[in-house]
Amino acid sequence: MVNSNFASAISLHSHASYVAVFNGLSFSEWCEQVEFHLGVLDLDLALLKDKPTAITDSSSEEDKLYHKAWEQSNRLSLKFLRMTIANKIKTTIPQIESAKEYLKFVEERFRSADKSLAVYE
């Protein structure tokens, strides 16, 4: 039997290989591809929802499971985002621990390049 973590790593890498590497241009297209593939992988929870409150002794089992699912989604989404961004851009992005915030940072930084190029399309 194949280890599920190993299988999901292969799937994540496989999906990332279908996303054009973001090089600072075409943010909208790249973002759409990223959101699609993370959705197909069922890893988009961290992009759709804010980080849940910290787990406490009184947290329900449902809350614990949700927190675990969100953490996994966030961790793997960050890896996916970083795998699909050109190295020259990755090095300019600060260490951000939230996939949602990481994507927001990239958008704020590069969305204007999309708008300036739209005139020429």
N, C-alpha and C positions, 0 to 999 in steps of 0.2 A: 504494500500500500504506500502511495506517495504521501509524504509529509505535506499537510495543507499549507504551511508557511512557505515551503519550497515551491509548491504549485502556484500560490498567489504571487510569489516573486517573479516567476516565469511569466505569468499572465500580465503583471504590471509592466515588466520590461517589454513584452510583446506589444501591448497597447501603446506604450511610449514610442516604440519604433514607428508607429503609424502617424504620429503627430509631428508636423514640421517643426524643426528646432526654431524657437523664437530668437530672432537676431536683432530685435529692436524695431522691426517694421511689422505691419499687419497684426497688431495686438488683437484686434477684434476676432480675426480668423483663428489665431492661435488659441485664444481664450475659449472660443466656441468648441474647438477640437478637444481641448483639455477637459472642459465641463462635460462634453459628450462621453469621452472615454472613462472619466472617473464615475460618471453615472452608470455606464454599462457595467463597470466593475463593482458597483454598489459601494463606492468609496467617497461619495460626494457629501456625506453628512456634515463634515467639518466646513464645507463651503456654504452649506445651506443654513446651518445653525451655529449660534455662538457657543463658546465653550461652556459646558454645564458647570454648575456649582460643585465645589469639592465634595468628595464622598466623606461622610461622617459615620459614626457608629450607628446612628439612627436612620441612615439611608436605607431605602427599600431595596429589595433585590432587583427590581425593575430599574431603579435609579443607578445601581451599580453596573448593570448590564449596559444601560444607555451610555454611561460615562466611559466604559471600556470600549464600546463601539465607536464613540466619538474620538477617543484617543487614538485608536487604530486608524480610523479614517483620516485624522489630522496628520499622523506620522507618515502614512503611505501617500497621502495627497501631496505633502511637502516633498517627498522623494520624487514623485511623479513630476511635479512642477520643476524641480531642479534638474531632472533628467531631460527636460524638453526646452531648456533655456541655454543659449550659447554661453560658453565659458567666459567670454569677454564681458558678458552682461552679469552673469552670476557673481563675479568677483566684485561688482559694484553694489550688490544688494546686501544690506545689513542682515545680521543673524535675526531672523524673525521666526518665532515658534508656533505661529498660527497660520495654517494654509490660507484661510480667508484673508488675513492681514497681508500675507505674502503676495497673494494675487492682487489685492487692492494696491499695494505699494507699486507693483510692476505696472498696473493700469495707470496710476497717477503719473508715473515716470515716463511712460511710453505712449499713452493714448494720444498725445498731441501729434506724434509722428504719423499716426493713422489719419488724423484730421487734415494735416498738411498735405498728405499724399492723395487724399480723396479728390482733390481738385483735378488731379491728373488722370483719374480713372475714366 
